[in-house]
Amino acid sequence: METLNRTRLLAVARKEIIQLRRDARSLILAFALPVVLLVLFGYAITWDVNDIALGVVDSDRTQASRELINAFVASGYFHVEARCERSSELEDLLERGRVRIGLVIPVGFARDLDFESGASVQALFDGSDANTAGIAMGYARAAVQTYAMRILLKGQALSFPLRPQSRVWYNEDLSSRNMIVPGLVAVIMMIIAAMLTSLTISREWERGTMEQLAATPVSRLEVVLGKLLPYLGIGLIDVLVIATLGMVLFDVPLRGSPLLLMVLSTAFLLGSLGLGLVISAVAKSQLLATQLAMITTFLPAFLLSGFMFAIDVMPAPLQAISYLIPARYFLVVTRGIFLKGVGVEVLFVQGLLLIAFAAVGLFAAVRVFKKEII
């Protein structure tokens, strides 16, 4: 049975703090890197599509065709990049990537509006960027529908028995940053926490101080907890900084309880820090430990947590693997607290899984760490 003495525990924690203060690289990694990653990813990663370049072939040249073009521009998502005389010119612009959408208005467009069959226009989309093309297609349909409704109601007193109205909850502006920034809290802290503690035990081996640590009467549990405590404090400070910067720089709302966020962040950080200690104990080299920490945290948290790609559209084997990624559950927590303002009653399951992750991480770190010199 591992013993736990408060004096010895605090002595190990104090020793780790002194080593950390003398290691400028670890301090930069602990405080500067989370901010850099938040700013870099927060501004670089976006699924919003704005100011789409539009190429136009207006063969009708009527007031009606000009109003249709103006409907695209007035939507706020398009700007007319080029006006072409022939479709072949538009195809060349699409091939060169100068425009994302080509709008072809045929001769007789205004005349056909008066017929029951209606008029037709052609929209060409650059599908080499499937995400942009899909979003732009939705914007284009909305612009055409708005124009068609205006034409339908112009000069007529029509009464619609049904008027559909839609409302977006939690992210009213459909801003991708509101979804990305809370997710970054989970991804960044998974990476930083594991990388920080992955250097602790390997540093002891490389500096030759493991012999001194092995000769002390401290237990393995006291060593593990003593080394974790300073980094847990740093991790909680990083969570506060990232959350604050997210609200200040990116206008992300924090609608839920900050206290609940910190409590569940503590559980997530304990598990991540424990994972880093396991890596450090196994690797015994700071370079190898850093590489292993990046591979085991960054790629799974970034790709399989639901941050970049929706889990329900992944292949079944990857969906099964994603259940083993703790960032998946912490992602639900951060987005739920930031955007939805939900509490323990909604995040109860995720909270229990994060507590289990913390327990497993600490248990594994204690089991893997050996005081013996081999």
MARTORFI-949342 format. One record per atom (N, C-alpha, C): residue in one letter; x, y, z. Coordinates in steps of 0.02 Angstrom, whole numbers, plus 50000, padded with zeros to 5 digits. Layout:
aXYZ
...
//
This chain:
m500434994050000
m500005000050000
m500445006250000
e500315010649951
e500705016849947
e500495021550004
t500995024650035
t500855029350089
t500835036450061
l500515040850099
l500455047850077
l500575052250138
n501155055550137
n501325060150191
n501325067250163
r500965071650199
r500885078450173
r501555082050168
t501985081250217
t502635084850216
t503055082650157
r503105076050147
r503505073550091
r503195075450024
l502525075350022
l502175077249960
l502335084449941
l502275089049989
l502415096149976
l503155097249960
a503595093149989
a504305093849975
a504455092049902
v504135086749877
v504215084949806
v503935090349761
a503355093049780
a503045098349740
a503495104549739
r503785106249797
r504235112049800
r504855110949757
k505125104949759
k505695103249717
k505525104149643
e504925101949623
e504725102449553
e504635109749533
i504375113749578
i504285120949564
i504955124349554
i505445122549595
i506115125449588
i506425123549522
q506365117149503
q506625114949438
q506265118449381
l505615119349388
l505235122649336
l505435129949328
r505565133349383
r505775140349380
r506445141049346
r506865136049351
r507525136349320
r507525134149246
d506965131349225
d506905128849156
d506475133649115
a506805138149080
a506445143249041
a506025140148986
r506265134748957
r505895131648902
r505225128848926
s505235125748985
s504605123049011
s504115128649029
l504375134249055
l503935139849071
l503615142749008
i504015143248954
i503735145748891
i503215140848865
l503365134448869
l502895129348848
l502255129648889
a502325131048953
a501745130948997
a501285137048988
f501575142948977
f501165148948976
f501095152248907
a501615151948867
a501585155448802
a501265151148748
l501425144648747
l501185140348693
l500415139948691
p500065139248748
p499325139148743
p499035145448710
v499325151248727
v499075157448698
v499225157648623
v499825155548604
v500015155548533
v499555150748494
l499435144748521
l499005139948487
l498295142548481
l498045145748534
l497355148348531
l497295153748477
v497755158448477
v497725163848427
v497815161148357
l498305156548349
l498445153748283
l497855149748257
f497615144948296
f497055140848274
f496405144748272
g496315149348319
g495695153148321
g495585157448259
y496135160348234
y496075164448174
y496155160348110
a496555155048113
a496705151248052
a496145146348034
i495865143048085
i495355137948072
i494665141248072
t494325140848017
t493655143548013
t493265139847958
w492645138647972
w492205135647921
w491725140847893
d491815147047912
d491395152347884
d491635153847813
v491165154947768
v491325156547699
v491005163347684
n491425168347673
n491185175147659
n491535177947598
d491245183047569
d491555186647513
d491765181847457
i491275177947433
i491405172947381
i491445176447313
a491975174947276
a492065177947210
a491565175047161
l491195179447128
l490655177447082
l490805179847012
g490775175246964
g490835177046894
g490145176746861
v489985181646819
v489315182346791
v489335182646715
v488895178746684
v488755179346613
v488025181346606
d487895187646593
d487215190246587
d487045191046514
s486765185846485
s486585186046414
s485915189446403
d485515190346454
d484855193446448
d484895201046449
r485325203846493
r485435210946498
r484785214846507
t484385212846555
t483755216146570
t483755218346643
q483245222146660
q483175224346729
q483105218346776
a482735213246754
a482635207346795
a483285203646808
s483705202946757
s484345199446766
s484815203446811
r484805210046805
r485225214146848
r484995213746921
e484335213246931
e484075212546999
e484275205847030
l484315200646988
l484535194147014
l485265194547036
i485685197746997
i486395198547016
i486445202647080
n486035207947084
n486045212147145
n485815208147206
a485365203247196
a485135199147252
a485715195047280
f486165192647237
f486745189047260
f487205193647300
v487335199547273
v487785204247307
v487485206647372
a486835207947372
a486505210647432
a486485205447489
s486565199047473
s486575193947526
s487165194747573
g487695198247549
g488285199347590
g488805193847585
y488665188647547
y489125183047542
y489505182847475
f489295186947428
f489595186747361
f489825193747340
h490325193847299
h490505199947263
h490655198047191
v490455202447145
v490565201047074
v491295202347057
e491645196947044
e492355197347027
e492465198746953
a492035195946911
a492125196846838
a491445196146803
r491365200146750
r490785199646706
r491035197346638
c490775191846615
c491015188646554
c490495189146499
e490745188846438
e490295189046380
e490075182046361
r490495177146371
r490355170246350
r490485165446407
s490165159646402
s490255154546454
s490965151846455
s491295151746398
s491985149246395
s492445153546437
e492325160146440
e492735164546482
e492625162846556
l492005161446573
l491845159746642
l492185153146662
e492175148246617
e492505141846631
e493255142746643
d493555147246606
d494265148546615
d494405151646683
l493965156146706
l494055159146772
l493975153946828
l493505149246818
l493425143946867
l494035139346869
e494315137846811
e494905133646808
e495495136946843
r495565143446835
r496125147046865
r496015148646939
g495405147546964
g495265148847034
g495115156147049
r495005160246999
r494865167347010
r494155168347036
v493705163847019
v493015164247045
v492835157347074
r492385157447123
r492155151247153
r491495148947124
i491105153847099
i490445152347072
i490365156047006
g490065152546958
g489895155746895
g489135155946888
l488865161846875
l488145162646867
l488005164246793
v487615160046761
v487465160746689
v486715162246683
i486555168246658
i485855170346648
i485725170146573
p485285165646550
p485175164846478
p484745170446448
v484755170746382
v484325175346345
v483595173446357
g483165178346368
g482465176946380
g482295175646453
f482765177146498
f482635176046569
f482045180146593
a482035186646578
a481495191046600
a480825188946570
r480835186846507
r480225184746474
r479935178446506
d480375173746522
d480135167346550
d479865168046620
l480025173546655
l479755174546722
l478995175046721
d478715177246665
d477985178246661
d477615171746647
f477965166546628
f477645160146612
f477585155846675
e477115151246673
e476995146846730
e477595142346745
s477945140246692
s478515135846701
s479105139446734
g479115146146730
g479645149946762
g480285150246721
a480765154046746
a481405155046712
a481935150746745
s482475149546709
s483025145446733
s483675149246729
v484095148346778
v484775150946776
v485245145146794
q485875145846775
q486365140746789
q486895143346836
a487055139346887
a487585141146934
a488105135646933
l488735137646920
l489295133046917
l489725133946979
f489885128447013
f490265128847075
f490935125247067
d491445128247097
d492105125147097
d492125119947153
g492055113647134
g492025108247183
g492695105747207
s493245108847186
s493905106647211
s493965107947286
d493595112847311
d493545113947384
d492825112347402
a492715106047422
a492025103647432
a491665107547487
n492025109347541
n491705112847596
n491445119647574
t491875123447540
t491675130147516
t491115129547465
a491165124547420
a490655123747369
a489975122147400
g489975117747450
g489345115947481
g489015121847516
i489415125747553
i489145131547587
i488915136847538
a489325137947486
a489145142947435
a488505140947399
m488405134447389
m487785132147356
m487175134047397
g487235133147464
g486675135147506
g486545142647504
y487085146647504
y487005153847499
y486675155847433
a486885152447379
a486605154047313
a485865152447309
r485675146747337
r484965144947338
r484565149947378
a484835152147434
a484475157047474
a484395163647437
a484905165747400
a484865171947362
a484345171447307
v484325165747273
v483835164647219
v483125164447248
q483045161147305
q482385160747335
q482145167647358
t482595171647385
t482415178447405
t482195182547345
y482565181847290
y482385185447229
y481715183047202
a481605176347202
a480975173647176
a480385175947217
m480475176247283
m479935178547326
m479765185847313
r480295189847301
r480185196947286
r479795197747221
i479965193747171
i479605194047107
i478895191747115
l478795186547155
l478125183747165
l477655188647199
l477925192347247
l477505196947285
l477465203947254
k477855205247205
k477865211947176
k477205213547141
g476855218347166
g476235220547134
g475655215847148
q475745210947193
q475205206347206
q475065206147281
a474445204247299
a474255203747370
a474135196347385
l474665192547391
l474605185447404
l474615184147479
s474245179247500
s474225177447571
s474455170147577
f474965169147615
f475235162347624
f474955159247687
p474655153247682
p474385150047741
p474915147747790
l475525146847766
l476065144547808
l476685148647796
r476955151547847
r477565155447842
r478095152247887
p478525148347858
p479045145047900
p479535150147929
q479695149347992
q480185153548024
q480685149148061
s481315150548053
s481835146548085
s482235150848133
r482495147548184
r482895151048234
r483465146448255
v484055149148256
v484645145248276
v484775146348350
w484825141048387
w484975141448458
w485715140548470
y485955143648524
y486625142848552
y487175146248511
n487105146548445
n487605149948402
n487215153648349
e486895159048370
e486415162548329
e486695164948263
d487325167048263
d487635169648202
d487955164148160
l487895157948182
l488205152148148
l488955153548136
s489265156748185
s489985158248180
s490385152048199
s490845150148156
s491245144248169
s491715145348229
r491895151548243
r492345152848299
r492015151148366
n491355152148369
n491005150248431
n491045142748444
m491125138848391
m491195131648398
m491925129648405
i492375133248373
i493075131348372
i493425133048438
v493315139048464
v493695141248523
v493555136848584
p492925135248602
p492835130548658
p493155123748645
g493155121548582
g493485115248566
g494235115748574
l494515121548561
l495235122548568
l495445121948641
v495005123748687
v495175122948758
v495335115648773
a494925111048746
a495035103948757
a495665101548722
v495745103348658
v496305100848619
v496965103548647
i496995110048660
i497625113148683
i497825110448751
m497345109948797
m497525107648864
m497725100348864
m497435096348820
m497645089348815
m498385088948794
i498575093148746
i499255093148721
i499735095848773
i499575101748801
i500035105148847
i500135101048910
a499585098448938
a499645094749001
a500085088648993
a499965084748941
a500375078748931
a501095080448915
m501215085848876
m501895087648859
m502285090148920
l501955093848963
l502295096449022
l502555090949068
t502115086249085
t502315080949131
t502725075549096
s502705075349030
s503115070348995
s503855071849003
l504025077949025
l504725079849034
l504975078949105
t504535077649152
t504735077849222
t505195072049241
i504965065949234
i505365060149255
i505955059149207
s505835060249142
s506385059549094
s506935064649109
r506745070449135
r507245075549154
r507675072949212
e507355069349259
e507735066549314
e508255061549289
w508065057449241
w508535052549214
w509105055949177
e508955060949136
e509465064149095
e509945068249138
r509705071149192
r510135075349235
r510485071349290
g510335064949294
g510665060749343
g510425061649414
t509825064449422
t509555065549490
t509075060149511
m508955055249467
m508495049849485
m508775045749544
e509445045049548
e509745041349603
e509585044749670
q509625051449671
q509465055049733
q508725054249751
l508285054449700
l507575053749713
l507415046749738
a507775041749710
a507645034849731
a507885033649802
a508385037349824
a508655036449892
a508225039749946
t507765044049927
t507345047449977
t506795042750001
p506505044150058
p505975039750085
p505275041050055
v505225045250005
v504575046749976
v504305040649939
s503645039749940
s503335034149904
s503205036149832
r503035031149792
r502885032549722
r502275037149715
l501775036149757
l501185040349754
l501365047549770
e501795048649819
e501995055449837
e502395058649781
v502815054849748
v503195057549691
v502735059649635
v502265055249618
v501805056649563
v501375062749579
l501065062849638
l500635068449655
l501045074849664
g501635074249694
g502055080149704
g502265083249638
k502395079149588
k502585081749523
k501975084449484
l501385081749499
l500785083949464
l500525090649489
l500575091849553
l500245097749582
l500445104349550
p501105105749540
p501285112149508
p500995112749438
y500995107249401
y500745107549332
y499985107949330
l499665105249381
l498935106049386
l498755113349395
g499135116749438
g499025123949447
g499145127849383
i499685126049347
i499825129449284
i499275128049233
g499035121749232
g498505120049185
g497865123849197
l497685124649260
l497075128449277
l497155135849258
i497755138549269
i497885145449247
i497815146049172
d498075141049135
d498025141149062
d497295140849040
v496885136849074
v496175136449057
v495845143349066
l495995146649121
l495725153349133
l495945158349079
v496595157949061
v496855162549011
v496535161248943
i496485154848923
i496195153248858
i495465155248856
a495095153848910
a494385155648912
a494295163248907
t494715166848943
t494665174148942
t494835176948874
l495375174448844
l495565176748777
l495035174948726
g494725169148734
g494195167148688
g493605172048690
m493445174348750
m492895179048756
m493085186048732
v493715188048745
v493935194848728
v494105195448654
l494505190748629
l494735191248559
l494215188948509
f493835183648526
f493385180648478
f492645181448495
d492495185148548
d491805186448568
d491405180048579
v491725174948605
v491375168748620
v491015169448687
p490375168048690
p490015168848754
p490175163248803
l490175164948867
l490225159948920
l489575160248959
r489115155848940
r488435156148967
r488345151649028
g488805147049039
g488735142449095
g489135144449155
s489235139749200
s489575141049263
s490325140549255
p490695145949269
p491435145449268
p491695140449319
l491355139849377
l491565135149428
l491525128049403
l490975126349370
l490895119549342
l491425118249289
l491575123249249
l492105122549199
l492775120949232
m492935124349286
m493585123249319
m493595116449353
v493035114349382
v493025107849416
v493135102249366
l492775102349310
l492855097149260
l493525097749224
s493775103849218
s494455104749190
s494975101549234
t494875101949300
t495335098749347
t495375091249336
a494785088049328
a494775080849315
a495125079249249
f494985083149198
f495295081849133
f496055082949136
l496265088049170
l496985089449176
l497345084049215
l497035081649269
l497355076249308
l497475070149265
g496985068249225
g497075062549181
g497605063749129
s497615069749099
s498115071349048
s498805071749078
l498865074649137
l499515075049171
l499765068049189
g499315063849211
g499505056949226
g499745053249164
l499415054449107
l499635051449044
l500335053849027
g500475060249038
g501145062849024
g501675059649068
l501505058349132
l501975055049177
l502115047849156
v501595044449131
v501695037649106
v502185037649048
i502085042449002
i502535042948945
i503245044548968
s503305049049017
s503965051049041
s504325045249075
a503955041149113
a504255035549148
a504475030149099
v504105029349045
v504275024148996
v504845026448951
a504845032748930
a505325035148880
a506025036148909
k506065039348969
k506705040949001
k507145045648959
s506855048848909
s507215053648867
s506735059248851
q506955065548862
q506505071248852
q506295071848779
l506755070648733
l506585071148662
l506075065848642
l506195059648662
l505735054248646
l505065055248681
a505085057648743
a504465058748781
a504035064148747
t504365069448723
t503995074848689
t503665072248626
q504035068348587
q503755065548526
q503175060948540
l503245056548590
l502695052048607
l502085055948632
a502205061248671
a501645065248697
a501265068448640
m501615071048590
m501285074048532
m500875068948494
i501155063048483
i500815057948444
i500195055448480
t500245054348545
t499695051448583
t499165056448604
t499305062948598
t498805067948620
t498555072248562
f499015075148524
f498805079948473
f498375076848419
l498625071548387
l498245068548332
l497565065748354
p497535061748408
p496875059348428
p496395065048449
a496655069848488
a496225075248511
a495995079648453
f496425080648404
f496265085048348
f495795081648298
l495905075248286
l495545071848232
l494955067548255
l494995064648315
l494505059648335
l494055061848393
s494115068048414
s493715070448470
s493055073748449
g492985074848383
g492405078548359
g492555085848349
f493185087848360
f493375094848352
f493385096948278
m493725093048237
m493775094748166
m493225091448124
f493055085248141
f492575081348102
f492045078448148
a491425078548124
a490885075648163
a490985068148171
i490915065748232
i491045058648246
i490545054148211
d489915056348205
d489415051948177
d489495050648102
v489935054348068
v490045053147997
v490705049347986
m491055047648040
m491675043848034
m491515036548021
p491985032747992
p491885025447986
p491805022348055
a491445016748057
a491285013448120
a491905011948163
p492455009448134
p493045008148177
p493315014348210
l493325019948174
l493565026248204
l493085028848257
q492435027848246
q491955029748297
q492065025848362
a492225019448355
a492365015348414
a492985017648450
i493515019448412
i494135021848442
i494015028448478
s493565032648450
s493455039348480
s493195038948551
y492875033348570
y492645032648639
y493215032348689
l493825030948664
l494405030548708
l494775037248712
i494535042248677
i494865048848675
i494535053348727
p494885054948782
p494575059148835
p494365066048809
a494725068648760
a494545075348734
a493845075348705
r493595069548683
r492915069248656
r492415071448709
y492505069248770
y492025070848824
y492135077948850
f492765080048853
f492895086948877
f492665091948825
l492655090148761
l492405094448708
l491655095848719
v491285090648737
v490575091548752
v490485096248811
v490925095548860
v490885099848920
v491015107148902
t491555108548866
t491725115548851
t491195118848807
r490975115348755
r490465118248711
r489795118948748
g489645114148791
g489015114648828
g489015120448877
i489575121448912
i489605126948961
i489665133648926
f490085134148875
f490175140448840
f489545142548802
l489285138248760
l488765140148713
l488055138948739
k487955133348774
k487275131548794
k487115133548866
g487635134548906
g487525136348976
g487235130749017
v487385124448998
v487095118749033
v487485117449098
g487175113549141
g487475112149206
g487615104749216
v487685102749280
v487865095849297
v487335090949273
e486705093049273
e486165088449254
e486245086049182
v486545090049140
v486655088149070
v487335084949060
l487835087449096
l488525085049087
l488725079749138
f488225076649169
f488365071749221
f488775065849195
v488585063049139
v488945057249111
v489655059149091
q489735064849057
q490405067049037
q490835068349099
g490535071149151
g490915072449212
g491165065949244
l490735060849247
l490955054449274
l491505051349233
l491465051849167
l491985048949124
l492645052749133
l492615059249142
l493235063049154
l493535061349221
i493125060349272
i493385058249337
i493705051349331
a493385046849293
a493685040249282
a494345040849245
f494385045449196
f495015046549160
f495555048949207
a495385053449254
a495865055849303
a496105050249347
a495645046049370
a495835040449413
a496295035449377
v496115033949314
v496525029249275
v497215032249262
g497235038649245
g497875041949231
g498335041949291
l498065043549350
l498475043549410
l498695036549430
f498235031749424
f498405024849441
f498945022249395
a498885023549330
a499385021149283
a500065024449296
a500065030949313
a500695034349327
a501045031349387
v500665029849440
v500965026849500
v501225019849486
r500855016049446
r501065009149431
r501685008949387
v501715013449338
v502265013249290
v502905016049320
f502845021249363
f503445024449391
f503795019749439
k504435018849430
k504845014649474
k505405018849504
k505505017849568
k506055021349602
k506715017549596
e506675011349574
e507285007449569
e507725009849512
i508375009349521
i508855010949469
i509065004549435
i508895003949372
i509054997849335
i509644999049289
//
